Amino acid sequence: MMRPLRDKVLLVRLPEEKTTKSGIWLQSDKPEKSNLIKAIVLDVGPGAENRPPAAVKRGDLVAANRYTAELFWLDQTEYVVVNSPDIIVNLTGSAESLPEGFVEKALATYDAHANPPVEEGAAAPVNDGQSEAAAS
C-alpha cells in the first residue's frame, strides 16, 4: 500500500516535451533551465499537526520545486514526493496541454500500487491508524 504521510504530496512528473507546438525538435541534451517540475497530483497526505492539508487534489496539474523533491521508481514509473509548501502553483485549468490519456494512465497506475489486490489466505494490510484519524 502506498500513501503519502503528513503534509507530503505524491506526484508523477509530466513527460519531457521533444518538440514545440510548432513542430521544432528540441535537443535532449539541453541543460535544464527551470527550478520547477510540472507534475500531476496522485495523492495528498492528511496534513501535519501544525499545517493544514495541501490545497491541491488528485488529478491537479502543479509546478513544484525541483530541488526539494524526492524521486523514486516503482515498476518503471517515476514518482515524486514533495512537501505541500513546495508546490509553487496549481496549473489546473490553464492552457497547458497534456499528452492524451496521460492523467488517466498515471492515476490508474498509482491506484494499482496504492490498493493492491489481497490474495486469498494472505494477511490483511496493517492499518497504522493515520488514515482513520484523517477521515474523522
Backbone as JSON Lines, residues from 0, in Angstrom:
{"i":0,"aa":"M","n":[0.85,-1.17,0.0],"ca":[0.0,0.0,0.0],"c":[0.9,1.23,0.0]}
{"i":1,"aa":"M","n":[0.55,2.2,-0.79],"ca":[1.39,3.39,-0.95],"c":[0.53,4.63,-0.73]}
{"i":2,"aa":"R","n":[0.84,5.38,0.31],"ca":[0.12,6.61,0.62],"c":[1.11,7.64,1.17]}
{"i":3,"aa":"P","n":[0.96,8.91,0.79],"ca":[1.82,9.93,1.38],"c":[1.41,10.2,2.83]}
{"i":4,"aa":"L","n":[2.37,10.51,3.66],"ca":[2.12,10.79,5.07],"c":[2.18,12.29,5.33]}
{"i":5,"aa":"R","n":[1.66,12.69,6.47],"ca":[1.67,14.08,6.95],"c":[1.37,15.08,5.84]}
{"i":6,"aa":"D","n":[2.25,16.05,5.61],"ca":[1.98,17.09,4.62],"c":[2.67,16.81,3.28]}
{"i":7,"aa":"K","n":[2.91,15.53,2.99],"ca":[3.56,15.15,1.74],"c":[2.52,15.03,0.62]}
{"i":8,"aa":"V","n":[2.96,15.28,-0.59],"ca":[2.11,15.15,-1.78],"c":[2.85,14.25,-2.76]}
{"i":9,"aa":"L","n":[2.14,13.24,-3.28],"ca":[2.71,12.29,-4.23],"c":[2.35,12.74,-5.64]}
{"i":10,"aa":"L","n":[3.36,12.87,-6.5],"ca":[3.19,13.37,-7.86],"c":[3.78,12.38,-8.86]}
{"i":11,"aa":"V","n":[3.38,12.54,-10.12],"ca":[4.06,11.88,-11.22],"c":[4.39,12.98,-12.22]}
{"i":12,"aa":"R","n":[5.66,13.02,-12.61],"ca":[6.15,14.08,-13.48],"c":[5.62,13.93,-14.9]}
{"i":13,"aa":"L","n":[5.35,15.05,-15.54],"ca":[4.94,15.02,-16.94],"c":[6.12,14.61,-17.8]}
{"i":14,"aa":"P","n":[5.87,13.91,-18.91],"ca":[6.98,13.54,-19.79],"c":[7.59,14.8,-20.41]}
{"i":15,"aa":"E","n":[8.89,14.74,-20.64],"ca":[9.59,15.87,-21.26],"c":[9.11,16.04,-22.69]}
{"i":16,"aa":"E","n":[8.9,17.29,-23.09],"ca":[8.47,17.56,-24.45],"c":[9.66,17.43,-25.4]}
{"i":17,"aa":"K","n":[9.45,16.76,-26.54],"ca":[10.51,16.58,-27.53],"c":[10.4,17.58,-28.66]}
{"i":18,"aa":"T","n":[9.2,18.14,-28.87],"ca":[9.02,19.15,-29.91],"c":[8.17,20.28,-29.35]}
{"i":19,"aa":"T","n":[8.29,21.45,-29.95],"ca":[7.44,22.57,-29.57],"c":[6.1,22.42,-30.26]}
{"i":20,"aa":"K","n":[5.14,23.26,-29.9],"ca":[3.81,23.2,-30.53],"c":[3.88,23.45,-32.03]}
{"i":21,"aa":"S","n":[4.89,24.22,-32.47],"ca":[5.03,24.48,-33.9],"c":[5.82,23.4,-34.63]}
{"i":22,"aa":"G","n":[6.28,22.36,-33.89],"ca":[6.95,21.23,-34.52],"c":[8.46,21.28,-34.53]}
{"i":23,"aa":"I","n":[9.06,22.26,-33.86],"ca":[10.52,22.36,-33.82],"c":[11.06,21.33,-32.84]}
{"i":24,"aa":"W","n":[12.04,20.53,-33.27],"ca":[12.64,19.48,-32.45],"c":[13.52,20.1,-31.38]}
{"i":25,"aa":"L","n":[13.38,19.64,-30.14],"ca":[14.19,20.13,-29.03],"c":[15.32,19.15,-28.75]}
{"i":26,"aa":"Q","n":[16.5,19.66,-28.48],"ca":[17.63,18.8,-28.15],"c":[17.4,18.14,-26.8]}
{"i":27,"aa":"S","n":[17.72,16.87,-26.69],"ca":[17.53,16.17,-25.43],"c":[18.66,16.46,-24.44]}
{"i":28,"aa":"D","n":[19.79,17.01,-24.92],"ca":[20.9,17.27,-24.03],"c":[20.96,18.72,-23.56]}
{"i":29,"aa":"K","n":[19.88,19.49,-23.8],"ca":[19.9,20.88,-23.37],"c":[19.86,20.96,-21.85]}
{"i":30,"aa":"P","n":[20.59,21.9,-21.26],"ca":[20.58,22.0,-19.81],"c":[19.21,22.43,-19.3]}
{"i":31,"aa":"E","n":[18.85,21.95,-18.13],"ca":[17.57,22.29,-17.51],"c":[17.63,23.74,-17.05]}
{"i":32,"aa":"K","n":[16.66,24.55,-17.45],"ca":[16.67,25.96,-17.1],"c":[15.75,26.28,-15.94]}
{"i":33,"aa":"S","n":[14.76,25.46,-15.71],"ca":[13.77,25.77,-14.69],"c":[14.08,25.05,-13.38]}
{"i":34,"aa":"N","n":[13.76,25.71,-12.29],"ca":[13.88,25.1,-10.97],"c":[12.6,24.37,-10.6]}
{"i":35,"aa":"L","n":[11.62,24.34,-11.51],"ca":[10.34,23.72,-11.24],"c":[10.13,22.48,-12.09]}
{"i":36,"aa":"I","n":[9.33,21.56,-11.57],"ca":[8.89,20.41,-12.35],"c":[7.38,20.49,-12.46]}
{"i":37,"aa":"K","n":[6.86,20.11,-13.63],"ca":[5.42,20.04,-13.81],"c":[5.01,18.59,-13.58]}
{"i":38,"aa":"A","n":[3.94,18.41,-12.81],"ca":[3.53,17.06,-12.43],"c":[2.03,17.01,-12.16]}
{"i":39,"aa":"I","n":[1.52,15.78,-12.1],"ca":[0.12,15.52,-11.77],"c":[0.07,15.01,-10.32]}
{"i":40,"aa":"V","n":[-0.88,15.53,-9.54],"ca":[-1.07,15.08,-8.16],"c":[-1.76,13.71,-8.17]}
{"i":41,"aa":"L","n":[-1.13,12.74,-7.5],"ca":[-1.72,11.41,-7.38],"c":[-2.43,11.24,-6.05]}
{"i":42,"aa":"D","n":[-1.85,11.76,-4.98],"ca":[-2.45,11.61,-3.65],"c":[-1.87,12.68,-2.73]}
{"i":43,"aa":"V","n":[-2.63,13.04,-1.71],"ca":[-2.25,14.09,-0.77],"c":[-2.31,13.53,0.64]}
{"i":44,"aa":"G","n":[-1.27,13.78,1.43],"ca":[-1.27,13.34,2.82],"c":[-2.3,14.1,3.65]}
{"i":45,"aa":"P","n":[-2.6,13.59,4.86],"ca":[-3.66,14.19,5.69],"c":[-3.29,15.53,6.32]}
{"i":46,"aa":"G","n":[-2.03,15.93,6.26],"ca":[-1.6,17.18,6.88],"c":[-0.83,16.9,8.16]}
{"i":47,"aa":"A","n":[0.05,17.81,8.53],"ca":[0.82,17.68,9.76],"c":[0.08,18.4,10.88]}
{"i":48,"aa":"E","n":[0.57,18.23,12.11],"ca":[-0.08,18.84,13.27],"c":[-0.25,20.35,13.12]}
{"i":49,"aa":"N","n":[0.8,21.03,12.68],"ca":[0.76,22.48,12.61],"c":[0.52,23.02,11.2]}
{"i":50,"aa":"R","n":[0.2,22.13,10.25],"ca":[-0.06,22.56,8.87],"c":[-1.34,21.92,8.37]}
{"i":51,"aa":"P","n":[-2.13,22.68,7.64],"ca":[-3.34,22.1,7.05],"c":[-2.97,21.21,5.87]}
{"i":52,"aa":"P","n":[-3.91,20.37,5.42],"ca":[-3.63,19.56,4.23],"c":[-3.34,20.47,3.03]}
{"i":53,"aa":"A","n":[-2.68,19.92,2.05],"ca":[-2.32,20.7,0.85],"c":[-3.57,21.22,0.15]}
{"i":54,"aa":"A","n":[-3.44,22.34,-0.51],"ca":[-4.56,22.97,-1.22],"c":[-4.68,22.44,-2.65]}
{"i":55,"aa":"V","n":[-4.23,21.23,-2.89],"ca":[-4.36,20.59,-4.19],"c":[-5.09,19.28,-4.01]}
{"i":56,"aa":"K","n":[-5.6,18.74,-5.11],"ca":[-6.31,17.47,-5.02],"c":[-5.86,16.55,-6.14]}
{"i":57,"aa":"R","n":[-6.24,15.32,-6.04],"ca":[-5.92,14.28,-7.01],"c":[-6.29,14.74,-8.42]}
{"i":58,"aa":"G","n":[-5.34,14.6,-9.35],"ca":[-5.58,14.96,-10.73],"c":[-5.18,16.37,-11.11]}
{"i":59,"aa":"D","n":[-4.83,17.21,-10.13],"ca":[-4.4,18.59,-10.42],"c":[-3.04,18.59,-11.11]}
{"i":60,"aa":"L","n":[-2.86,19.54,-12.01],"ca":[-1.56,19.8,-12.63],"c":[-0.88,20.88,-11.82]}
{"i":61,"aa":"V","n":[0.34,20.61,-11.34],"ca":[1.03,21.56,-10.47],"c":[2.47,21.76,-10.93]}
{"i":62,"aa":"A","n":[3.08,22.82,-10.42],"ca":[4.52,23.04,-10.57],"c":[5.1,23.05,-9.16]}
{"i":63,"aa":"A","n":[6.18,22.27,-8.97],"ca":[6.79,22.13,-7.65],"c":[8.29,22.37,-7.74]}
{"i":64,"aa":"N","n":[8.88,22.71,-6.62],"ca":[10.31,22.96,-6.54],"c":[11.09,21.69,-6.86]}
{"i":65,"aa":"R","n":[11.92,21.72,-7.89],"ca":[12.69,20.57,-8.34],"c":[13.72,20.12,-7.29]}
{"i":66,"aa":"Y","n":[14.3,21.05,-6.57],"ca":[15.43,20.72,-5.7],"c":[15.03,20.2,-4.32]}
{"i":67,"aa":"T","n":[13.77,20.31,-3.95],"ca":[13.32,19.75,-2.68],"c":[12.53,18.47,-2.89]}
{"i":68,"aa":"A","n":[12.34,18.08,-4.13],"ca":[11.56,16.87,-4.44],"c":[12.4,15.61,-4.19]}
{"i":69,"aa":"E","n":[11.72,14.58,-3.72],"ca":[12.34,13.27,-3.56],"c":[11.79,12.36,-4.65]}
{"i":70,"aa":"L","n":[12.66,11.7,-5.39],"ca":[12.25,10.84,-6.5],"c":[12.44,9.38,-6.15]}
{"i":71,"aa":"F","n":[11.52,8.54,-6.62],"ca":[11.72,7.1,-6.52],"c":[10.99,6.41,-7.66]}
{"i":72,"aa":"W","n":[11.47,5.22,-7.98],"ca":[10.91,4.43,-9.08],"c":[10.21,3.2,-8.52]}
{"i":73,"aa":"L","n":[9.07,2.86,-9.12],"ca":[8.35,1.64,-8.77],"c":[7.72,1.12,-10.05]}
{"i":74,"aa":"D","n":[8.09,-0.09,-10.45],"ca":[7.57,-0.71,-11.67],"c":[7.67,0.21,-12.88]}
{"i":75,"aa":"Q","n":[8.83,0.76,-13.1],"ca":[9.15,1.6,-14.25],"c":[8.37,2.91,-14.3]}
{"i":76,"aa":"T","n":[7.84,3.33,-13.16],"ca":[7.17,4.62,-13.07],"c":[7.94,5.48,-12.07]}
{"i":77,"aa":"E","n":[8.27,6.7,-12.47],"ca":[8.97,7.61,-11.58],"c":[7.94,8.42,-10.79]}
{"i":78,"aa":"Y","n":[8.03,8.34,-9.47],"ca":[7.16,9.1,-8.59],"c":[7.96,10.2,-7.93]}
{"i":79,"aa":"V","n":[7.27,11.29,-7.58],"ca":[7.89,12.44,-6.94],"c":[7.13,12.72,-5.65]}
{"i":80,"aa":"V","n":[7.85,12.9,-4.55],"ca":[7.23,13.26,-3.27],"c":[7.76,14.63,-2.87]}
{"i":81,"aa":"V","n":[6.83,15.55,-2.57],"ca":[7.21,16.89,-2.14],"c":[6.42,17.25,-0.88]}
{"i":82,"aa":"N","n":[6.96,18.18,-0.11],"ca":[6.2,18.78,0.99],"c":[5.17,19.71,0.35]}
{"i":83,"aa":"S","n":[3.99,19.8,0.94],"ca":[2.95,20.63,0.33],"c":[3.37,22.09,0.11]}
{"i":84,"aa":"P","n":[4.17,22.71,1.01],"ca":[4.59,24.09,0.73],"c":[5.52,24.22,-0.5]}
{"i":85,"aa":"D","n":[6.09,23.1,-0.96],"ca":[6.98,23.15,-2.11],"c":[6.23,23.12,-3.45]}
{"i":86,"aa":"I","n":[4.91,23.02,-3.38],"ca":[4.1,23.18,-4.6],"c":[3.91,24.67,-4.79]}
{"i":87,"aa":"I","n":[4.46,25.17,-5.88],"ca":[4.51,26.62,-6.1],"c":[3.22,27.15,-6.7]}
{"i":88,"aa":"V","n":[2.64,26.4,-7.67],"ca":[1.46,26.89,-8.37],"c":[0.61,25.72,-8.84]}
{"i":89,"aa":"N","n":[-0.7,25.9,-8.79],"ca":[-1.65,24.92,-9.33],"c":[-1.98,25.37,-10.75]}
{"i":90,"aa":"L","n":[-1.63,24.56,-11.74],"ca":[-1.83,24.91,-13.15],"c":[-3.12,24.34,-13.72]}
{"i":91,"aa":"T","n":[-3.92,23.67,-12.89],"ca":[-5.16,23.07,-13.37],"c":[-6.05,24.15,-13.97]}
{"i":92,"aa":"G","n":[-6.57,23.87,-15.14],"ca":[-7.42,24.84,-15.82],"c":[-6.64,25.81,-16.69]}
{"i":93,"aa":"S","n":[-5.3,25.71,-16.69],"ca":[-4.51,26.58,-17.54],"c":[-4.54,26.06,-18.97]}
{"i":94,"aa":"A","n":[-3.91,26.77,-19.85],"ca":[-3.87,26.37,-21.26],"c":[-2.83,25.28,-21.51]}
{"i":95,"aa":"E","n":[-2.25,24.75,-20.46],"ca":[-1.23,23.7,-20.57],"c":[-1.81,22.48,-21.27]}
{"i":96,"aa":"S","n":[-1.14,22.0,-22.28],"ca":[-1.62,20.81,-22.97],"c":[-0.89,19.58,-22.42]}
{"i":97,"aa":"L","n":[-1.66,18.54,-22.13],"ca":[-1.1,17.3,-21.6],"c":[-1.2,16.22,-22.66]}
{"i":98,"aa":"P","n":[-0.26,15.27,-22.65],"ca":[-0.38,14.15,-23.58],"c":[-1.71,13.43,-23.36]}
{"i":99,"aa":"E","n":[-2.36,13.05,-24.44],"ca":[-3.67,12.41,-24.36],"c":[-3.61,11.14,-23.51]}
{"i":100,"aa":"G","n":[-4.49,11.05,-22.54],"ca":[-4.59,9.88,-21.69],"c":[-3.54,9.79,-20.59]}
{"i":101,"aa":"F","n":[-2.64,10.77,-20.49],"ca":[-1.56,10.71,-19.51],"c":[-2.08,10.7,-18.08]}
{"i":102,"aa":"V","n":[-3.0,11.6,-17.77],"ca":[-3.51,11.7,-16.41],"c":[-4.22,10.41,-16.01]}
{"i":103,"aa":"E","n":[-5.08,9.9,-16.86],"ca":[-5.83,8.68,-16.56],"c":[-4.89,7.49,-16.34]}
{"i":104,"aa":"K","n":[-3.86,7.38,-17.19],"ca":[-2.9,6.28,-17.05],"c":[-2.11,6.4,-15.75]}
{"i":105,"aa":"A","n":[-1.67,7.62,-15.42],"ca":[-0.9,7.84,-14.2],"c":[-1.74,7.52,-12.96]}
{"i":106,"aa":"L","n":[-3.0,7.95,-12.95],"ca":[-3.86,7.67,-11.8],"c":[-4.16,6.18,-11.68]}
{"i":107,"aa":"A","n":[-4.38,5.51,-12.8],"ca":[-4.65,4.06,-12.77],"c":[-3.43,3.28,-12.27]}
{"i":108,"aa":"T","n":[-2.23,3.68,-12.7],"ca":[-1.01,3.01,-12.25],"c":[-0.84,3.2,-10.75]}
{"i":109,"aa":"Y","n":[-1.07,4.43,-10.27],"ca":[-0.96,4.69,-8.84],"c":[-1.99,3.87,-8.05]}
{"i":110,"aa":"D","n":[-3.22,3.84,-8.53],"ca":[-4.27,3.08,-7.84],"c":[-3.9,1.61,-7.71]}
{"i":111,"aa":"A","n":[-3.25,1.06,-8.73],"ca":[-2.82,-0.34,-8.68],"c":[-1.78,-0.56,-7.58]}
{"i":112,"aa":"H","n":[-0.91,0.44,-7.35],"ca":[0.1,0.33,-6.29],"c":[-0.47,0.67,-4.92]}
{"i":113,"aa":"A","n":[-1.36,1.64,-4.86],"ca":[-1.9,2.09,-3.58],"c":[-2.87,1.08,-2.99]}
{"i":114,"aa":"N","n":[-3.58,0.35,-3.83],"ca":[-4.59,-0.61,-3.36],"c":[-4.37,-1.95,-4.03]}
{"i":115,"aa":"P","n":[-3.27,-2.64,-3.71],"ca":[-3.02,-3.92,-4.36],"c":[-4.08,-4.95,-3.95]}
{"i":116,"aa":"P","n":[-4.42,-5.86,-4.86],"ca":[-5.4,-6.88,-4.5],"c":[-4.83,-7.8,-3.42]}
{"i":117,"aa":"V","n":[-5.67,-8.19,-2.49],"ca":[-5.26,-9.08,-1.41],"c":[-5.53,-10.51,-1.85]}
{"i":118,"aa":"E","n":[-4.48,-11.33,-1.86],"ca":[-4.64,-12.72,-2.27],"c":[-5.36,-13.49,-1.17]}
{"i":119,"aa":"E","n":[-6.13,-14.49,-1.6],"ca":[-6.87,-15.31,-0.64],"c":[-5.9,-16.0,0.31]}
{"i":120,"aa":"G","n":[-6.16,-15.9,1.59],"ca":[-5.31,-16.52,2.59],"c":[-4.17,-15.62,3.05]}
{"i":121,"aa":"A","n":[-3.96,-14.5,2.37],"ca":[-2.89,-13.58,2.76],"c":[-3.35,-12.7,3.91]}
{"i":122,"aa":"A","n":[-2.42,-12.25,4.71],"ca":[-2.75,-11.37,5.83],"c":[-3.2,-10.02,5.29]}
{"i":123,"aa":"A","n":[-4.17,-9.44,5.92],"ca":[-4.67,-8.12,5.51],"c":[-3.61,-7.07,5.84]}
{"i":124,"aa":"P","n":[-3.55,-5.97,5.07],"ca":[-2.57,-4.92,5.37],"c":[-2.8,-4.35,6.77]}
{"i":125,"aa":"V","n":[-1.69,-3.97,7.41],"ca":[-1.76,-3.4,8.76],"c":[-2.17,-1.95,8.64]}
{"i":126,"aa":"N","n":[-3.16,-1.54,9.41],"ca":[-3.61,-0.16,9.41],"c":[-2.87,0.56,10.52]}
{"i":127,"aa":"D","n":[-2.16,1.63,10.16],"ca":[-1.38,2.36,11.16],"c":[-2.21,3.38,11.92]}
{"i":128,"aa":"G","n":[-3.5,3.49,11.57],"ca":[-4.41,4.41,12.28],"c":[-4.41,5.81,11.73]}
{"i":129,"aa":"Q","n":[-3.45,6.17,10.88],"ca":[-3.39,7.52,10.35],"c":[-4.53,7.82,9.39]}
{"i":130,"aa":"S","n":[-4.87,6.84,8.52],"ca":[-5.91,7.09,7.55],"c":[-7.27,7.25,8.23]}
{"i":131,"aa":"E","n":[-7.53,6.5,9.31],"ca":[-8.79,6.64,10.03],"c":[-8.83,7.99,10.77]}
{"i":132,"aa":"A","n":[-7.68,8.41,11.32],"ca":[-7.62,9.67,12.04],"c":[-7.85,10.83,11.09]}
{"i":133,"aa":"A","n":[-7.34,10.72,9.86],"ca":[-7.5,11.79,8.88],"c":[-8.94,11.87,8.4]}
{"i":134,"aa":"A","n":[-9.64,10.74,8.36],"ca":[-11.01,10.7,7.88],"c":[-11.98,11.31,8.88]}
{"i":135,"aa":"S","n":[-11.61,11.31,10.14],"ca":[-12.55,11.82,11.16],"c":[-12.37,13.3,11.43]}
